[in-house]
Amino acid sequence: MVLVLKKGASKMEMDNISLKLQVVKGVNTKKYGGTIKLKEDPLAIQKK
């Protein structure tokens, strides 16, 4: 999502943009941390 804030925007416009940014929910990636069992070194995989 891209929100454009133009130079000279009013206080109300800035508040509306900040409200739109707060509504957006992301994915909780922490719950997936350490769950994959790799047979190879991660750095070697990245270099491929």
LUMDRENFI-505449 format. One line per 10 residues: number of its first residue (from 1); their letters; for each residue x, y, z of C-alpha. Coordinates in Angstrom, 1 decimal, padded with zeros to 4 digits. Each point is the difference from the previous one (the first is absolute). Layout:
N
NUM = A = X:Y:Z | ...
//
This chain:
48
1 = MVLVLKKGAS = 000.0:000.0:000.0 | 001.3:003.4:-000.9 | -001.3:003.2:001.6 | 001.3:003.3:-001.4 | 000.6:003.0:002.3 | 000.4:003.1:-002.0 | 001.9:003.0:001.1 | -002.3:002.6:001.7 | -002.6:-002.6:001.0 | -002.4:001.0:002.7
11 = KMEMDNISLK = -000.1:-001.4:003.5 | -003.2:-001.9:-000.8 | 001.5:-001.6:-003.1 | 003.0:-001.2:002.0 | -002.2:-001.4:002.7 | -002.1:-001.9:-002.6 | 003.2:-001.5:-001.4 | 001.3:-001.1:003.4 | -003.4:-001.6:000.7 | 000.2:-002.0:-003.2
21 = LQVVKGVNTK = 003.5:-001.2:000.9 | -001.1:-001.2:003.4 | -002.9:-002.1:-001.5 | 002.3:-002.1:-002.2 | 000.8:-003.3:001.7 | 003.0:-002.1:-000.9 | 000.9:-003.6:000.3 | 001.5:-001.2:003.3 | 003.2:-001.6:-001.2 | 001.3:-000.7:003.5
31 = KYGGTIKLKE = -002.2:-003.0:000.3 | 001.8:-001.7:-002.9 | 003.5:000.7:001.4 | 002.1:-003.2:000.3 | -002.6:-002.4:-001.3 | 001.8:-001.0:-003.2 | 002.5:-002.8:000.3 | 002.8:000.5:-002.6 | 002.4:-002.6:-001.3 | 002.3:002.7:-001.3
41 = DPLAIQKK = 001.6:003.1:001.3 | -002.2:003.0:-000.5 | 002.9:002.1:-001.4 | 000.8:-002.7:-002.5 | -003.7:000.0:-001.2 | 000.1:003.8:-000.4 | 003.2:-000.1:-002.0 | -001.6:-002.5:-002.5
//
